Amino acid sequence: QVQLVESGGGLVQAGGSLRLSCAASGSIFSINTMGWYRQAPGKQRELVATISWLGRTNYTDSVKGRFTISRDNIKNTMYLQMTGLKPEDTAVYYCTSGAGNWGQGTQVTVSS
């Protein structure tokens, strides 16, 4: 079992930046690919970005060039650097390590 705790969400104006963190604990040896998802009110949870153990990344088109996913395998922490934020980025952001392991989510609100 892997425990995931997100932090770093908040309220920011359009064009601003935030950095989300996801700290992993527990059976971390089992973690390979990690990812960030988000869920806006009334919408389905959607993939934002993923990163493999070796650092290969993948982004959904709407965040390419604005968001950067990274991980520190020594600190067992994953990050999502978000720049150029838009109101449509407003959502609860969740991290996952696969195998049904999810964090509790952190709210990101972007005002226009």
C-alpha positions as CSV (number, residue, x, y, z in Angstrom):
1,Q,0.0,0.0,0.0
2,V,1.2,3.5,-0.9
3,Q,0.1,6.6,0.8
4,L,0.1,9.9,-1.2
5,V,-0.3,13.4,0.2
6,E,-0.7,16.4,-2.1
7,S,0.1,20.0,-1.1
8,G,0.6,23.3,-2.7
9,G,-2.8,24.2,-4.1
10,G,-4.4,27.6,-3.6
11,L,-6.0,30.6,-5.2
12,V,-4.1,32.4,-7.9
13,Q,-4.8,35.0,-10.6
14,A,-4.8,34.1,-14.2
15,G,-1.2,34.0,-15.5
16,G,0.1,33.1,-12.1
17,S,2.0,30.0,-11.0
18,L,1.7,27.3,-8.4
19,R,3.8,24.2,-7.6
20,L,2.0,21.1,-6.4
21,S,3.8,18.4,-4.4
22,C,2.9,14.8,-3.8
23,A,4.8,12.9,-1.1
24,A,4.7,9.1,-1.2
25,S,5.2,6.7,1.7
26,G,4.6,3.1,2.4
27,S,5.4,0.5,-0.3
28,I,7.2,3.0,-2.5
29,F,9.4,0.2,-4.0
30,S,6.4,-0.7,-6.0
31,I,6.0,2.7,-7.7
32,N,6.9,3.1,-11.3
33,T,4.8,5.7,-13.2
34,M,3.2,8.4,-11.2
35,G,0.8,11.0,-12.5
36,W,-1.4,14.0,-11.8
37,Y,-5.1,14.1,-12.6
38,R,-7.6,16.9,-12.1
39,Q,-11.3,17.1,-11.7
40,A,-13.3,20.2,-12.3
41,P,-16.9,20.6,-10.9
42,G,-19.3,18.7,-13.0
43,K,-16.6,17.1,-15.1
44,Q,-14.9,13.7,-15.2
45,R,-11.4,13.3,-13.7
46,E,-8.8,13.8,-16.5
47,L,-5.2,13.1,-16.9
48,V,-2.8,16.1,-16.6
49,A,0.6,14.5,-16.8
50,T,2.6,11.4,-16.0
51,I,6.2,10.6,-15.3
52,S,8.0,7.3,-15.3
53,W,10.6,6.1,-12.8
54,L,13.3,7.1,-15.4
55,G,11.7,10.5,-16.0
56,R,9.9,10.0,-19.2
57,T,7.0,12.5,-19.2
58,N,3.6,12.8,-20.9
59,Y,1.2,15.7,-20.9
60,T,-2.3,16.4,-22.0
61,D,-2.4,18.9,-24.8
62,S,-4.0,21.7,-22.8
63,V,-1.1,22.0,-20.4
64,K,1.8,21.4,-22.7
65,G,4.3,24.3,-22.5
66,R,2.8,25.5,-19.2
67,F,3.0,22.7,-16.8
68,T,6.1,20.6,-15.9
69,I,6.0,17.3,-14.0
70,S,9.1,16.1,-12.2
71,R,10.0,13.7,-9.4
72,D,12.7,13.2,-6.8
73,N,13.1,9.5,-6.3
74,I,15.3,10.1,-3.2
75,K,12.7,12.2,-1.5
76,N,9.9,10.1,-2.9
77,T,8.1,13.2,-4.0
78,M,6.5,14.2,-7.3
79,Y,5.9,17.8,-8.4
80,L,3.8,19.7,-10.8
81,Q,5.0,23.2,-11.7
82,M,2.2,25.1,-13.2
83,T,2.7,28.4,-15.0
84,G,0.5,30.6,-17.1
85,L,-2.5,29.4,-15.2
86,K,-5.9,29.9,-16.7
87,P,-9.4,29.9,-15.2
88,E,-10.1,26.6,-16.9
89,D,-7.3,25.0,-14.9
90,T,-9.4,25.3,-11.8
91,A,-10.0,21.9,-10.4
92,V,-9.1,19.5,-7.6
93,Y,-5.7,18.0,-8.5
94,Y,-4.9,14.4,-7.5
95,C,-1.7,12.5,-7.6
96,T,-1.6,8.8,-8.3
97,S,1.0,6.1,-8.2
98,G,-1.1,3.6,-10.1
99,A,-2.7,0.4,-8.7
100,G,-5.5,2.4,-7.3
101,N,-3.4,4.6,-5.0
102,W,-4.7,8.2,-4.9
103,G,-4.0,11.2,-2.8
104,Q,-6.8,13.2,-1.1
105,G,-6.5,16.0,-3.7
106,T,-5.6,19.7,-3.5
107,Q,-7.8,22.5,-4.7
108,V,-6.4,24.9,-7.4
109,T,-8.5,27.9,-8.2
110,V,-7.5,30.4,-10.9
111,S,-9.4,33.7,-10.9
112,S,-9.9,35.7,-14.1
